[in-house]
Amino acid sequence: MEKFDCLIVGGGMVGATAALALADLGLKIAVVDAHRPNPELLEHPQSFDPEQPYNLRISAISLGSEQLLQRLQIWQQVLDWRACPYRRLGVWELGLSYAEFNCRQIDQTHLGYMVENHLLQASAWIQMQARKNISMIAPARLKAIETFSDRVLVTLDTGQIQCELLIGADGGNSKVRELAQIGVTGWDYQQSAMLVNVITEQGQQDITWQHFINGAPAAFLPLQGNHASLVWYDKPGVINELVKLPNEQLQQRIIKHFPKRLGGIEVLDKASFPLARRHANQYVKGRVLLIGDAAHSINPLAGQGVNLGFKDVKALQETFAMAIGSGKHYASPEVLTQYEKQRRNDNLLMMTTMDLIYRGFKQPTGPVKLLRNLGLFGAQRLGVVKDKVLAYACGL
């Protein structure tokens, strides 16, 4: 039976990044996933065609996440393939309440990048392939775990593996979390989101924006050239109806619903997903640890989801490095508790903030609407406070 220091279930963006971060500490890592990224892309990165259609799953990668990805040698390949920087962020409900955040406020050249999830994952897998102390076990599925005080026995559909620490990075419906019998608290937001890839009549844009309409945002994410990704939040029934429309009909509905600044568009592709909040009751249980969406699923309102996962990775690497440097075992209860305390507080703060914003904008009329628009109006004029909020949102 093969033995590893850490076994990571889930080779997505967060799981693969965690594997590289922990491998850099000299640990022996295994990554288990039910699927492998595009083999052609992994073996021949130069085969990527930048003119190929955009994938619907896009993430806004913050400056803080970008710095982590640079250190792990993931970022340059993503840039070589395809990514779009954005320098401004606009938010408004009524015209006078428009608030805009600019990278110049925090002395940066950009606020972040729009990146296709599958490209970021593929770049991380390319790096994993190059590390002698990382083994990739895919395709394989987790079947059972047996925990002991100093190790975990993991049963896959391909055999058994032993590890000193089992890390669940397997998403919001985490099998690791289920098998470890870690409960969650949360709720459904009674909203769904439709992702729409479009061509716009405008050229390259450097701004991402959200316009709140009847308590739900309509969002614009710039991609390269005149491509863009739109996000339409609404009641599940409305989204289910919209996503079934022919592209031509959906195009007219989008033009009618979105603000005029969007301009003319052509719909290329669309998909939808429900919105839910989930927070694991504990991130650590014995020798089992949760990161990313397995530990916390957040409202995608401000695009913080994957960035919180990358913050988990950064904290995990730093906590383990300090433990190893001081002669402690990286998977000791003391070390794992230290990690959990740090990340749980920060994640809870961000999740609560997003929930407050979401609930505040759900009130369509009356004093609450007036107060939130006054708040946005004031945010545009907060000076140093506004800059500090922007820096925190960018992970700096």
C-alpha positions in Angstrom: 0.0 0.0 0.0 1.4 3.4 -1.0 1.8 6.0 1.7 1.7 9.8 1.3 2.1 12.7 3.6 -1.0 14.4 2.3 -3.7 13.1 0.0 -5.9 15.7 -1.7 -9.3 14.7 -3.0 -10.2 17.1 -5.8 -7.9 18.3 -8.4 -9.7 21.5 -9.4 -8.2 25.0 -9.2 -7.9 25.0 -5.4 -7.0 21.4 -4.9 -4.2 21.4 -7.5 -2.9 24.7 -6.2 -2.8 23.2 -2.7 -0.9 20.2 -4.0 1.8 22.4 -5.4 2.0 24.6 -2.3 2.5 21.7 0.0 4.9 19.9 -2.4 7.1 23.0 -2.2 7.5 22.2 1.5 9.0 18.8 0.6 5.9 16.8 1.5 4.9 13.8 -0.6 1.5 14.5 -2.1 -1.2 12.5 -3.9 -4.1 14.1 -5.8 -7.2 12.1 -6.5 -9.9 13.3 -9.0 -12.7 11.7 -11.0 -11.5 13.4 -14.2 -8.3 14.6 -15.8 -8.1 17.9 -17.7 -7.8 17.9 -21.4 -4.9 15.5 -22.1 -3.9 17.4 -25.3 -3.5 20.6 -23.3 -1.4 18.9 -20.6 0.9 17.2 -23.1 1.1 20.0 -25.7 0.3 23.4 -24.1 1.2 25.2 -27.3 -1.7 23.4 -29.0 -4.2 25.8 -27.4 -6.0 27.9 -29.9 -6.8 31.4 -28.5 -9.6 31.8 -31.1 -11.5 28.8 -29.7 -14.9 29.5 -28.0 -14.7 30.7 -24.3 -15.7 28.2 -21.6 -18.7 29.4 -19.6 -17.0 28.9 -16.2 -15.1 32.1 -15.6 -13.4 33.3 -12.4 -12.3 36.8 -11.4 -8.8 36.2 -10.0 -7.7 38.8 -7.5 -4.3 40.3 -7.1 -3.6 38.3 -4.0 -4.5 35.1 -5.8 -2.4 36.1 -8.8 0.6 36.5 -6.5 0.2 33.0 -5.1 -0.2 31.5 -8.6 2.9 33.3 -9.7 4.9 31.8 -6.8 3.7 28.4 -7.7 4.6 28.9 -11.4 1.0 28.4 -12.5 0.3 32.0 -13.7 2.5 32.5 -16.7 1.0 29.6 -18.7 -2.5 31.0 -18.1 -1.4 34.3 -19.5 0.2 32.6 -22.5 -3.1 30.9 -23.2 -5.8 33.5 -22.5 -6.8 35.9 -19.7 -8.2 39.4 -19.5 -7.1 42.0 -17.0 -9.7 44.4 -15.5 -8.7 47.8 -14.0 -12.1 49.1 -12.8 -15.1 47.8 -10.9 -18.4 49.6 -11.0 -21.5 49.0 -8.8 -24.8 50.9 -8.8 -28.6 50.6 -8.5 -29.8 54.1 -9.3 -27.7 56.4 -11.6 -26.6 58.8 -8.8 -25.5 55.9 -6.6 -22.8 54.7 -9.0 -19.6 53.8 -7.3 -16.4 52.9 -9.1 -13.2 51.4 -7.8 -10.0 51.9 -9.8 -6.6 50.1 -9.6 -4.9 53.4 -9.4 -6.4 53.9 -5.9 -4.2 51.1 -4.6 -1.2 51.9 -6.9 -1.7 48.8 -9.0 -1.8 48.3 -12.8 -5.0 46.2 -12.5 -7.5 44.8 -10.0 -7.5 41.3 -11.3 -7.9 39.0 -14.3 -10.9 37.1 -15.8 -9.7 33.6 -16.3 -11.4 30.4 -17.6 -11.5 27.9 -14.8 -10.4 24.9 -17.0 -7.3 26.8 -18.2 -6.2 27.6 -14.6 -6.7 24.0 -13.6 -4.8 22.7 -16.6 -1.8 25.0 -15.9 -1.7 23.7 -12.3 -1.8 20.1 -13.6 1.1 20.8 -15.9 3.1 22.0 -12.9 2.0 19.0 -10.9 3.3 16.7 -13.6 6.7 18.3 -13.3 7.0 17.7 -9.5 8.5 14.4 -8.5 6.8 14.4 -5.1 3.3 14.7 -6.5 1.3 11.7 -7.7 -1.9 12.2 -9.7 -4.5 9.5 -9.4 -7.2 10.1 -12.0 -9.7 9.0 -12.9 -10.5 7.6 -9.5 -13.3 8.0 -7.0 -13.3 8.2 -3.2 -15.3 5.3 -1.7 -14.5 5.2 2.1 -12.1 6.5 4.7 -11.0 5.1 8.1 -9.4 7.6 10.4 -6.8 6.9 13.1 -5.0 9.2 15.5 -1.9 9.5 13.2 -3.2 8.6 9.7 -6.1 8.0 7.4 -6.8 4.9 5.4 -8.4 5.9 2.1 -10.3 3.5 -0.1 -10.7 4.5 -3.8 -12.3 2.5 -6.6 -8.8 1.8 -7.8 -7.4 0.6 -4.4 -6.3 1.8 -1.0 -3.9 4.5 0.0 -2.6 5.6 3.4 -1.9 9.3 4.3 -1.0 11.3 7.3 -3.5 14.0 6.3 -6.5 13.8 4.1 -7.5 17.1 2.5 -11.0 17.6 1.0 -10.9 20.0 -1.9 -13.8 18.3 -3.7 -16.3 21.1 -3.9 -19.6 22.1 -2.3 -20.9 18.5 -2.4 -17.8 17.2 -0.8 -17.5 13.4 -0.4 -14.6 13.8 2.1 -16.8 16.1 4.2 -19.7 13.5 4.1 -17.5 10.5 4.9 -15.8 12.4 7.8 -19.3 13.2 9.1 -18.7 17.0 9.2 -22.0 18.9 9.2 -22.8 22.1 7.4 -24.9 25.1 8.0 -26.4 27.2 5.2 -29.3 27.9 3.0 -30.4 28.3 -0.6 -30.7 31.9 -1.7 -33.9 31.2 -3.7 -32.1 32.6 -6.7 -30.2 31.1 -9.7 -27.6 32.6 -11.9 -27.4 32.3 -15.7 -24.0 32.6 -17.3 -24.0 33.9 -20.9 -21.0 34.2 -23.2 -21.5 37.1 -25.7 -19.8 39.2 -28.4 -20.3 42.9 -27.8 -20.4 45.7 -30.3 -17.8 47.5 -28.2 -14.1 46.8 -28.3 -11.8 45.7 -25.5 -13.1 46.8 -22.1 -11.2 47.1 -18.8 -14.1 47.3 -16.4 -16.3 44.7 -14.7 -19.6 46.0 -13.3 -22.8 45.0 -11.4 -26.1 46.8 -11.8 -28.7 45.8 -9.2 -32.2 45.4 -10.7 -35.1 44.6 -8.4 -32.7 43.3 -5.8 -30.6 41.1 -8.1 -27.4 42.0 -10.0 -26.9 42.0 -13.7 -23.1 41.6 -14.1 -20.6 42.2 -16.9 -17.2 40.4 -17.0 -14.8 41.5 -19.7 -12.9 39.0 -21.8 -10.4 39.5 -24.6 -11.3 41.6 -27.5 -15.1 42.1 -27.9 -16.0 39.0 -25.9 -17.6 39.1 -22.5 -19.4 37.0 -19.9 -22.7 38.2 -18.5 -24.3 37.0 -15.3 -28.1 37.3 -14.8 -29.3 36.7 -11.3 -33.0 36.0 -10.8 -35.7 33.7 -9.3 -35.1 30.0 -10.3 -38.2 30.0 -12.4 -37.2 33.0 -14.4 -33.7 31.6 -15.0 -35.0 28.2 -16.0 -37.2 29.9 -18.6 -34.4 32.2 -19.9 -31.8 29.4 -20.3 -34.2 27.4 -22.6 -34.7 30.3 -25.0 -33.1 30.3 -28.4 -30.0 32.5 -28.5 -31.8 35.1 -30.6 -34.7 35.5 -28.2 -32.4 35.5 -25.2 -30.4 38.3 -26.8 -33.4 40.5 -26.9 -34.3 39.7 -23.3 -30.8 40.6 -22.2 -30.8 43.9 -24.1 -34.1 44.8 -22.4 -33.0 43.8 -18.9 -29.4 44.9 -18.8 -28.4 48.6 -18.6 -27.9 50.5 -21.8 -24.1 50.7 -21.3 -23.9 47.0 -22.3 -24.8 48.0 -25.9 -25.5 45.5 -28.7 -24.6 41.8 -28.2 -24.7 38.4 -29.8 -25.3 35.4 -27.6 -22.9 32.5 -28.1 -23.6 30.1 -25.2 -25.4 29.9 -21.8 -25.9 27.8 -18.7 -27.3 28.2 -15.2 -26.8 27.1 -11.6 -28.6 27.6 -8.3 -27.1 29.9 -5.6 -26.5 28.5 -2.1 -24.5 29.3 1.0 -22.8 26.4 2.8 -20.3 26.5 5.7 -18.8 23.4 7.3 -19.3 23.3 11.0 -15.6 22.5 11.3 -12.7 22.6 8.9 -10.7 20.0 10.8 -11.7 16.7 12.3 -8.8 14.5 13.4 -6.6 14.0 10.4 -9.2 15.3 7.9 -9.1 18.9 6.7 -11.4 20.8 4.3 -10.4 23.7 2.0 -12.2 25.7 -0.7 -15.8 25.0 -1.5 -15.7 21.8 0.6 -15.4 24.1 3.6 -17.3 27.2 2.4 -19.6 28.1 -0.5 -20.3 31.8 -0.8 -22.7 33.9 -2.7 -20.8 34.7 -6.0 -21.9 38.4 -5.7 -18.4 39.8 -5.6 -16.5 37.0 -7.3 -14.8 36.0 -4.0 -15.4 32.2 -4.1 -12.2 30.8 -5.6 -10.2 33.6 -4.1 -11.2 32.5 -0.6 -10.0 29.0 -1.6 -6.7 30.4 -2.7 -6.4 32.2 0.7 -7.0 28.8 2.3 -4.0 27.4 0.3 -1.8 30.3 1.2 -2.6 30.0 4.9 -2.2 26.2 4.8 1.3 26.5 3.2 2.4 29.2 5.7 1.0 27.4 8.7 2.7 24.1 7.7 6.0 25.9 6.9 6.1 27.5 10.4 5.3 24.2 12.0 8.0 22.2 10.1 10.5 25.0 10.7 9.9 24.8 14.5 10.1 21.0 14.7 6.3 20.4 14.9 4.4 17.9 12.9 2.4 19.7 10.2 -0.7 17.5 10.9 -0.7 17.8 14.7 -3.9 19.0 16.4 -2.2 22.2 17.4 -1.1 23.1 13.9 -4.4 22.2 12.2 -6.4 24.1 14.8 -4.3 27.2 14.2 -5.1 26.9 10.4 -8.8 26.5 11.1 -9.0 29.4 13.5 -7.3 31.8 11.0 -9.3 30.8 7.9 -12.7 30.3 9.6 -12.8 33.8 10.9 -11.7 35.4 7.6 -14.1 33.3 5.6 -17.0 34.0 8.0 -16.4 37.7 7.7 -16.5 37.6 3.9 -19.5 35.3 3.8 -21.4 37.5 6.3 -20.6 40.7 4.3 -21.9 39.2 1.1 -25.1 38.0 2.8 -25.7 41.5 4.2 -25.2 43.0 0.8 -27.5 40.4 -0.7 -30.3 40.9 1.9 -30.0 44.6 1.7 -30.5 44.7 -2.0 -33.5 42.3 -1.8 -35.6 45.1 -0.3 -37.1 46.6 -3.5 -38.6 49.8 -2.0 -38.8 52.1 1.0 -36.1 53.3 3.5 -33.8 50.3 2.9 -33.5 51.2 -0.8 -32.8 54.8 0.0 -30.1 53.9 2.6 -28.3 51.5 0.3 -28.2 54.0 -2.5 -26.9 56.6 -0.1 -24.3 54.1 0.9 -23.1 53.6 -2.6 -23.2 57.3 -3.2 -21.0 57.8 -0.1 -18.7 54.9 -1.0 -17.7 56.8 -4.1 -16.4 59.6 -1.8 -14.9 57.7 1.1 -11.2 58.3 0.0 -8.8 56.3 2.2 -11.5 54.0 3.6 -12.6 53.1 0.0 -9.0 52.3 -0.9 -8.6 50.0 2.1 -11.8 48.1 1.3 -10.6 47.7 -2.3 -7.2 46.4 -1.2 -8.9 43.8 1.1 -11.2 42.7 -1.7 -8.1 42.3 -3.9 -6.5 40.1 -1.3 -3.7 42.6 -0.5 
